[in-house]
């Protein structure tokens, strides 16, 4: 394998060490130091510069170094008819679910209120410590369903929404044009959808106005799925009771963003779950072997669905 890695904002050395620990037969080139683009037959990407794929003429496989692929499928220089795969890792789901549970508990157990009470030296044991919640997970794929299962195990009432019809015996799943009914039945909205042309700006006024008053928003999907101006607007008019956000329209979040100082907003720096290289690298090597031998690939991206 002649592998190129294009990930300017990533610790590439750790990836190289992981590849070398598994196989000494992989020639690794780090972009932009690639002396001969024509020998490269596999490329691994994470937030690569748009247009940087244009010089690769003999690729057999394109790999995202994470679960998301929006940084790949919307690159106009993407070579045609080359299979794209993504990382699928149980530890990604484990970390994401833990993050989601933390955010749910933050709201459910009124931890923001008690944090403020501590600052103000207020001892309030008259307020009921738990807010009754009904949780809706928007995007019931592998990550959303894992979170849903764990939340149900903890005793929470959970429903889901998927673009296409799904049958899950233990969870009510709304789909297609049933989204209004889904939104009407929740007061915590958790967004785990992938970023596609259909989910662009999904978390915006058109959706928020259909929510029950005082709905709590948790977004762990992609920044371009949300409209931050609309989030602030609906926080201020009471439709949203708060927001727990791990992703943003622009990252790092600009200092000028009003989200930083909003008392109802919790911010984390897009680290709800991080790719585990020990799990990722063997997948890449296995899929390379599969593409060479003409076998079915694992975790291949559906170009029509954009994920």
Secondary structure as a PSIPRED ss2 file (coil, helix, strand):
# PSIPRED VFORMAT (PSIPRED V4.0)

   1 X C   1.000  0.000  0.000
   2 X E   0.000  0.000  1.000
   3 X E   0.000  0.000  1.000
   4 X E   0.000  0.000  1.000
   5 X E   0.000  0.000  1.000
   6 X E   0.000  0.000  1.000
   7 X C   1.000  0.000  0.000
   8 X C   1.000  0.000  0.000
   9 X C   1.000  0.000  0.000
  10 X C   1.000  0.000  0.000
  11 X C   1.000  0.000  0.000
  12 X H   0.000  1.000  0.000
  13 X H   0.000  1.000  0.000
  14 X H   0.000  1.000  0.000
  15 X H   0.000  1.000  0.000
  16 X H   0.000  1.000  0.000
  17 X H   0.000  1.000  0.000
  18 X H   0.000  1.000  0.000
  19 X H   0.000  1.000  0.000
  20 X H   0.000  1.000  0.000
  21 X H   0.000  1.000  0.000
  22 X H   0.000  1.000  0.000
  23 X C   1.000  0.000  0.000
  24 X C   1.000  0.000  0.000
  25 X C   1.000  0.000  0.000
  26 X C   1.000  0.000  0.000
  27 X E   0.000  0.000  1.000
  28 X E   0.000  0.000  1.000
  29 X E   0.000  0.000  1.000
  30 X E   0.000  0.000  1.000
  31 X C   1.000  0.000  0.000
  32 X C   1.000  0.000  0.000
  33 X C   1.000  0.000  0.000
  34 X C   1.000  0.000  0.000
  35 X C   1.000  0.000  0.000
  36 X C   1.000  0.000  0.000
  37 X H   0.000  1.000  0.000
  38 X H   0.000  1.000  0.000
  39 X H   0.000  1.000  0.000
  40 X C   1.000  0.000  0.000
  41 X C   1.000  0.000  0.000
  42 X E   0.000  0.000  1.000
  43 X E   0.000  0.000  1.000
  44 X E   0.000  0.000  1.000
  45 X E   0.000  0.000  1.000
  46 X C   1.000  0.000  0.000
  47 X C   1.000  0.000  0.000
  48 X C   1.000  0.000  0.000
  49 X C   1.000  0.000  0.000
  50 X C   1.000  0.000  0.000
  51 X C   1.000  0.000  0.000
  52 X C   1.000  0.000  0.000
  53 X C   1.000  0.000  0.000
  54 X C   1.000  0.000  0.000
  55 X C   1.000  0.000  0.000
  56 X C   1.000  0.000  0.000
  57 X C   1.000  0.000  0.000
  58 X C   1.000  0.000  0.000
  59 X C   1.000  0.000  0.000
  60 X C   1.000  0.000  0.000
  61 X E   0.000  0.000  1.000
  62 X E   0.000  0.000  1.000
  63 X E   0.000  0.000  1.000
  64 X E   0.000  0.000  1.000
  65 X C   1.000  0.000  0.000
  66 X C   1.000  0.000  0.000
  67 X C   1.000  0.000  0.000
  68 X C   1.000  0.000  0.000
  69 X C   1.000  0.000  0.000
  70 X H   0.000  1.000  0.000
  71 X H   0.000  1.000  0.000
  72 X H   0.000  1.000  0.000
  73 X H   0.000  1.000  0.000
  74 X C   1.000  0.000  0.000
  75 X C   1.000  0.000  0.000
  76 X C   1.000  0.000  0.000
  77 X C   1.000  0.000  0.000
  78 X C   1.000  0.000  0.000
  79 X C   1.000  0.000  0.000
  80 X C   1.000  0.000  0.000
  81 X C   1.000  0.000  0.000
  82 X C   1.000  0.000  0.000
  83 X C   1.000  0.000  0.000
  84 X E   0.000  0.000  1.000
  85 X E   0.000  0.000  1.000
  86 X C   1.000  0.000  0.000
  87 X C   1.000  0.000  0.000
  88 X C   1.000  0.000  0.000
  89 X C   1.000  0.000  0.000
  90 X H   0.000  1.000  0.000
  91 X H   0.000  1.000  0.000
  92 X H   0.000  1.000  0.000
  93 X H   0.000  1.000  0.000
  94 X H   0.000  1.000  0.000
  95 X H   0.000  1.000  0.000
  96 X H   0.000  1.000  0.000
  97 X H   0.000  1.000  0.000
  98 X H   0.000  1.000  0.000
  99 X H   0.000  1.000  0.000
 100 X H   0.000  1.000  0.000
 101 X H   0.000  1.000  0.000
 102 X H   0.000  1.000  0.000
 103 X H   0.000  1.000  0.000
 104 X H   0.000  1.000  0.000
 105 X H   0.000  1.000  0.000
 106 X H   0.000  1.000  0.000
 107 X H   0.000  1.000  0.000
 108 X H   0.000  1.000  0.000
 109 X C   1.000  0.000  0.000
 110 X C   1.000  0.000  0.000
 111 X H   0.000  1.000  0.000
 112 X H   0.000  1.000  0.000
 113 X H   0.000  1.000  0.000
 114 X H   0.000  1.000  0.000
 115 X H   0.000  1.000  0.000
 116 X H   0.000  1.000  0.000
 117 X H   0.000  1.000  0.000
 118 X H   0.000  1.000  0.000
 119 X H   0.000  1.000  0.000
 120 X C   1.000  0.000  0.000
 121 X C   1.000  0.000  0.000
 122 X C   1.000  0.000  0.000
 123 X C   1.000  0.000  0.000
 124 X C   1.000  0.000  0.000
 125 X C   1.000  0.000  0.000
 126 X C   1.000  0.000  0.000
 127 X C   1.000  0.000  0.000
 128 X C   1.000  0.000  0.000
 129 X C   1.000  0.000  0.000
 130 X C   1.000  0.000  0.000
 131 X C   1.000  0.000  0.000
 132 X C   1.000  0.000  0.000
 133 X C   1.000  0.000  0.000
 134 X E   0.000  0.000  1.000
 135 X E   0.000  0.000  1.000
 136 X E   0.000  0.000  1.000
 137 X E   0.000  0.000  1.000
 138 X E   0.000  0.000  1.000
 139 X C   1.000  0.000  0.000
 140 X C   1.000  0.000  0.000
 141 X C   1.000  0.000  0.000
 142 X H   0.000  1.000  0.000
 143 X H   0.000  1.000  0.000
 144 X H   0.000  1.000  0.000
 145 X H   0.000  1.000  0.000
 146 X H   0.000  1.000  0.000
 147 X H   0.000  1.000  0.000
 148 X H   0.000  1.000  0.000
 149 X H   0.000  1.000  0.000
 150 X H   0.000  1.000  0.000
 151 X H   0.000  1.000  0.000
 152 X H   0.000  1.000  0.000
 153 X H   0.000  1.000  0.000
 154 X C   1.000  0.000  0.000
 155 X C   1.000  0.000  0.000
 156 X C   1.000  0.000  0.000
 157 X E   0.000  0.000  1.000
 158 X E   0.000  0.000  1.000
 159 X E   0.000  0.000  1.000
 160 X E   0.000  0.000  1.000
 161 X E   0.000  0.000  1.000
 162 X E   0.000  0.000  1.000
 163 X C   1.000  0.000  0.000
 164 X C   1.000  0.000  0.000
 165 X C   1.000  0.000  0.000
 166 X C   1.000  0.000  0.000
 167 X C   1.000  0.000  0.000
 168 X C   1.000  0.000  0.000
 169 X C   1.000  0.000  0.000
 170 X C   1.000  0.000  0.000
 171 X C   1.000  0.000  0.000
 172 X E   0.000  0.000  1.000
 173 X E   0.000  0.000  1.000
 174 X E   0.000  0.000  1.000
 175 X E   0.000  0.000  1.000
 176 X H   0.000  1.000  0.000
 177 X H   0.000  1.000  0.000
 178 X H   0.000  1.000  0.000
 179 X H   0.000  1.000  0.000
 180 X H   0.000  1.000  0.000
 181 X H   0.000  1.000  0.000
 182 X H   0.000  1.000  0.000
 183 X H   0.000  1.000  0.000
 184 X C   1.000  0.000  0.000
 185 X C   1.000  0.000  0.000
 186 X C   1.000  0.000  0.000
 187 X C   1.000  0.000  0.000
 188 X E   0.000  0.000  1.000
 189 X E   0.000  0.000  1.000
 190 X E   0.000  0.000  1.000
 191 X E   0.000  0.000  1.000
 192 X C   1.000  0.000  0.000
 193 X C   1.000  0.000  0.000
 194 X C   1.000  0.000  0.000
 195 X C   1.000  0.000  0.000
 196 X C   1.000  0.000  0.000
 197 X C   1.000  0.000  0.000
 198 X C   1.000  0.000  0.000
 199 X C   1.000  0.000  0.000
 200 X C   1.000  0.000  0.000
 201 X C   1.000  0.000  0.000
 202 X C   1.000  0.000  0.000
 203 X E   0.000  0.000  1.000
 204 X C   1.000  0.000  0.000
 205 X H   0.000  1.000  0.000
 206 X H   0.000  1.000  0.000
 207 X H   0.000  1.000  0.000
 208 X H   0.000  1.000  0.000
 209 X C   1.000  0.000  0.000
 210 X C   1.000  0.000  0.000
 211 X C   1.000  0.000  0.000
 212 X C   1.000  0.000  0.000
 213 X C   1.000  0.000  0.000
 214 X C   1.000  0.000  0.000
 215 X E   0.000  0.000  1.000
 216 X E   0.000  0.000  1.000
 217 X E   0.000  0.000  1.000
 218 X E   0.000  0.000  1.000
 219 X E   0.000  0.000  1.000
 220 X C   1.000  0.000  0.000
 221 X C   1.000  0.000  0.000
 222 X C   1.000  0.000  0.000
 223 X H   0.000  1.000  0.000
 224 X H   0.000  1.000  0.000
 225 X H   0.000  1.000  0.000
 226 X E   0.000  0.000  1.000
 227 X C   1.000  0.000  0.000
 228 X H   0.000  1.000  0.000
 229 X H   0.000  1.000  0.000
 230 X H   0.000  1.000  0.000
 231 X H   0.000  1.000  0.000
 232 X H   0.000  1.000  0.000
 233 X H   0.000  1.000  0.000
 234 X H   0.000  1.000  0.000
 235 X H   0.000  1.000  0.000
 236 X H   0.000  1.000  0.000
 237 X C   1.000  0.000  0.000
 238 X C   1.000  0.000  0.000
 239 X C   1.000  0.000  0.000
 240 X E   0.000  0.000  1.000
 241 X E   0.000  0.000  1.000
 242 X E   0.000  0.000  1.000
 243 X E   0.000  0.000  1.000
 244 X E   0.000  0.000  1.000
 245 X E   0.000  0.000  1.000
 246 X C   1.000  0.000  0.000
 247 X C   1.000  0.000  0.000
 248 X C   1.000  0.000  0.000
 249 X C   1.000  0.000  0.000
 250 X C   1.000  0.000  0.000
 251 X C   1.000  0.000  0.000
 252 X C   1.000  0.000  0.000
 253 X C   1.000  0.000  0.000
 254 X C   1.000  0.000  0.000
 255 X C   1.000  0.000  0.000
 256 X C   1.000  0.000  0.000
 257 X C   1.000  0.000  0.000
 258 X C   1.000  0.000  0.000
 259 X C   1.000  0.000  0.000
 260 X C   1.000  0.000  0.000
 261 X C   1.000  0.000  0.000
 262 X C   1.000  0.000  0.000
 263 X C   1.000  0.000  0.000
 264 X C   1.000  0.000  0.000
 265 X E   0.000  0.000  1.000
 266 X E   0.000  0.000  1.000
 267 X E   0.000  0.000  1.000
 268 X C   1.000  0.000  0.000
 269 X C   1.000  0.000  0.000
 270 X C   1.000  0.000  0.000
 271 X C   1.000  0.000  0.000
 272 X C   1.000  0.000  0.000
 273 X C   1.000  0.000  0.000
 274 X C   1.000  0.000  0.000
 275 X C   1.000  0.000  0.000
 276 X C   1.000  0.000  0.000
 277 X H   0.000  1.000  0.000
 278 X H   0.000  1.000  0.000
 279 X H   0.000  1.000  0.000
 280 X H   0.000  1.000  0.000
 281 X H   0.000  1.000  0.000
 282 X H   0.000  1.000  0.000
 283 X H   0.000  1.000  0.000
 284 X H   0.000  1.000  0.000
 285 X H   0.000  1.000  0.000
 286 X H   0.000  1.000  0.000
 287 X H   0.000  1.000  0.000
 288 X H   0.000  1.000  0.000
 289 X H   0.000  1.000  0.000
 290 X H   0.000  1.000  0.000
 291 X H   0.000  1.000  0.000
 292 X H   0.000  1.000  0.000
 293 X H   0.000  1.000  0.000
 294 X C   1.000  0.000  0.000
 295 X C   1.000  0.000  0.000
 296 X C   1.000  0.000  0.000
 297 X C   1.000  0.000  0.000
 298 X C   1.000  0.000  0.000
 299 X C   1.000  0.000  0.000
 300 X E   0.000  0.000  1.000
 301 X C   1.000  0.000  0.000
 302 X C   1.000  0.000  0.000
 303 X C   1.000  0.000  0.000
 304 X C   1.000  0.000  0.000
 305 X C   1.000  0.000  0.000
 306 X C   1.000  0.000  0.000
 307 X C   1.000  0.000  0.000
